[in-house]
């Protein structure tokens, strides 16, 4: 096939011939390149979905003979980010010889362990269940993808007939069958019965396509998907409105966000009845078209079709019956309505489990919904972390696209519940879940940190993110926030401007956090400034500024944040970054020291009040944090140096020498104390941790 740039309307042509030319002669590198560009288009396959392969001739290290080796995406990988470390290399002939020991479909799970006997590359990733689907086909390059358009055909009531209508004799059809060795045999049989086909549609599942080179395989995949997409769009245009037309109108965008941010903590609390969850929200146009439609009531209970979809979204969503403009701030009344909906959903899931389970099925998993639909507003998803919640949302949008296409060309069909259960509670799937790495200590937690674009606040944010938390990083300056955001991904942190002296600014920050992650668990007030002056030089403006940022800011952050934490019913943590100066009397410090003392006592008062709601409130007192601390960039350093009769340059040594440990205190040391209160001292409240190297006059007991 010649190298000609193709034009496509429904998929992205991303092949860069100059990049590919640099990889010529390395078929594995070209296969990885193809995989990566296919994986960037969510219409073709979603995160973690599908798999790709190539076959090469290699030297057998034991016989020195030429042998064919298949390189294929390993278990749990993602083609969009696939690298050599994520693939398995297997002797193709050994894999095909497994047919000699195959005992039939009721024993096919035992074949997975035998894949290890076919390993050529000792650095291989564990082979996936789809390995034989690639190995039993003879082609050098193979793509197994889950394109929305093709799955729409595969999930249509008369999908085989439509496949014939679109591609004639150029495509094969294999009815639904759970992935495994036997499905590989069915693909092999389909090819034998239909020589010369360019691909195979798998009923309710996806697509197999191939080529002699990586480029030919890529083009073949895109052309097949383009033909399916074009056919569907023509039918959609002929039929008019998607999903039976609009039943309700969406709220305006700002109102949708307002409703979603107010409702998210309630939903998060209910979704977290067994395990705390992180949320994601979208009001994507494709979502709104579906959730506002006349056919939502018919289609949503049917559930998703493709196994890759429902493994991440559960078999069906929870559809809320709230009016789009309902006053969701009336939390107790709304909570009562929601509790009933959630109880009904959990009961339905338990019935699904009990009616479908086998003698050796794993125990029932969390019965709470992953996908929650709010007509007129948008769609929430909840999962163990932000990435998983976001990916679940993306997968359900794929499912929406599938339903849209299938309904346009025929009639959408979902997998029978027993077949879906057999995938969801497959022992091999359970084994994959058990192999997942242990979650980090602060996984499933959401923290908001003030003054977090630099200094102590940034060190705390770094630490919490490293330990698994999602963080809302707030500060006053957009430029510093922009710089801070470069350290994190959007699945880890959100940056937003927040003036802690302005209740409207605080409310806006919390709303953004609830939209991004579903709620709040941890409030850390680190925003601060320092003014060091003797009494006669301290102005009322100095006094008011310190009181406003340090004391009022702490009060406002806690007041609004606790409102959200209580809605969730999951408990929480408040940590206030104060100072040794709130405990120690020193010269030239009346404004700052008084404000810090107020912060500390407010902590104790709040600990006494909020304990019954399982909300811990503690203080961390830094001292002498000069390196990396923002407050030392201004006149504070000059004031303290003057008070001690030394130069500004000598301050770090001065502060280190005066503590018992003779240690310089760094922002990371403060972050470690915060982490200890959050992850280790889980029954500590109303306490103060000094991080000052040991200052006897600051001992609290």
C-alpha positions, 0 to 999 in steps of 0.5 A: 500500500502506498504512503498517501495521506488519507482524509477522514471525517469521523476518525483522526488520521494521525500518522506522521510519515516523518516520525514513522520513517525514523522507526523503519526496520523496527516493527515493534517500534512501529507497532507501538507508534500505531498503538499510541496514535490509535489510543489518542482518539476516544471514538476508536478506543478508550483508556485501557480498552482494546489491544494491538500486536505485531509478529516478527522473526527473531533468533531463538536464544536456545537453538539460534534458529529463526522463530516467529514472535508475537508482540502484544499489549500485556494485561492491564495496559493502555494502547494510548500510552503503550511502551515496550515495558507494557507488551508481552513477547510470545513464541507464536508457534507455541501459542498455536500449539495450545490447541492440542491441549485445549479441553473445551470452553468449560475449561478455557480459563486454565489456558491463561496460565499456559500462556506463560509457557509461550513466553519468548521475551523474559521481560514480558508483561503478563499476557492478557486474556486476549492474547490467543485472539491475536496469536491464532490469526496469521497477520503480521499486524493486528488491531483489536479496537472498541470503536463506538460506531462498530460497537453500535453495529455489533450491539444492534438487534440485526448487527450481522445483517447490517455488517453485510449491508455496509461491507459486503463480503469484506468483513466477517461476523462472530456472535457474542462470546466471552473473550478467551481461548475459544473466541480465538478459535472462532476468529480463526474459523471465521477467517478460514470460512471467509478468506480475503476479509479485511476484518471481523466484527465481534457481536456486542464487543468490538472489531478486529482488523489487520495488515501486512505492515503497521501502516496498512493495519492502521489505514485498514482500521481507520477505513473500516471505522469510517465506513461504519461511522458514515453509515450511522450518521446517514441513518441519524440524519434520515431519522431526525432526532436522536433518542426519540427527541428531547423530553426536557430542556437543559439548564443554562451552563452556569446553572448546571454547574451550580446545581452539580456543585451543590449536589455532588457532596450529597451524592459522594456521601451516599456513593461512599457507604462502603468505600470513600469515592472521588467524583467527576462531573460532565455536562458534555453535549452528547451526555445532555442529548441522551439524558434529556431524551424521551428514550432515556427511560427505555435505554438506561436500564438496559445497560451497556453492551461492550464488556470494556464499558460495563466493567468500568461503569457497572451494568447500568446507571442510577437516574435521579428523579430530581427536577433540574431546577430543584432547590438542592440546597435544602439538604435534608429533604433532598437527602431523603429523596436520594437515600430512597433512590440509592437503597433501591439501586443497591437492592437491585444490584444485590438481586442481580448478584444473587440471581446470577452468581455461581458457586465459585463467584467472588463476593459481591462488590460495592453495590453503589452506582458508578454513573449517576444521571441528573436530567437537565444538569449532567452526569456524575461518576464516582470511583476510587480515584479521579482518573478512574472516575473520569475514565468511567465517564468517558466510557459511558459517553462511548456507551451513549454513542453506541446506543445512539448509533444502534437506535438509528440503524436498528434497535439497541440490544444489551448483553443478557444479565447473566453474560454481563455477570460472567464478565464482571465476576469472572475469576480471571477479572477478580485475579486482576483486581487482586493484583492491583497495587495497594492504595496510597495512605491518602487515596480517596481523600480531597484536600483544599489548601490555602496559600498553596502556590509556593512555600509551606502550602506548596510543600504540603500540596506536594506531599499530599498528592504524593500520598494519593490525595486530590488537592485543590490548590488555592492562592491569590496570584494567577501566575503563581498558580499557573506555575504550581499547576505544572507540577501536577496532572488534572487528575491530581490537583485543581488550581483556583484563585481564592482570597481567604478574606472574601467569603464569595471567593471562598465559596467559589473555590469550594464549588470548583473543588466539588465539581472537580472531585465530588466534595472535600475531606481536608481543609488546610489553612496555610495562607499567611503573611508576617509583619514584625514591628514594635507596638508603636510602629504597628498600624491599625492597617497592619493589625487588621490585615493580619487578623483578616488573613490569618484569623478571619480567613481560617474562620471563613474557610472552616465555616464553609468547608465544614458545611460540605463535610457534614453533607457527606457524612464521612468525617474529615480533617482541619489543619491550621498552620499557625506558628511558634509565635502564638505560644512564645512572647517575643519583641516586635511581634504583637500583631502577628503573635496575637493572630497566631494565638487566635488561630491556635485557640480557634483550633481547640474550640473547633475540635471540641465542637466538631468531634461528634461529627468525626471531624478532627481539628489540629494545629501545626506550628512551624518556626524558623522556616526560612528556606522556601518560605514566602513570608521571608521574602518581604520585610518580615526577615528584616524585622526579625533580624533587627529584633535579634540584632543580626543580619538577614543573611545570618537568620538561617544559622541563627534559627538553626542554632537556637533549637535543641536539635540544631536543625534547619526547618524546611517546608517539607518538614511542615508537610510531614507533620500534616501528613502524620496528622492525616494518615497516622494520628487518626485519633488525634484532635485539638492538638498542636504539633510543633515543628521547630527543632525543639524550642523549650519556651514553645513546649505546649505541655 
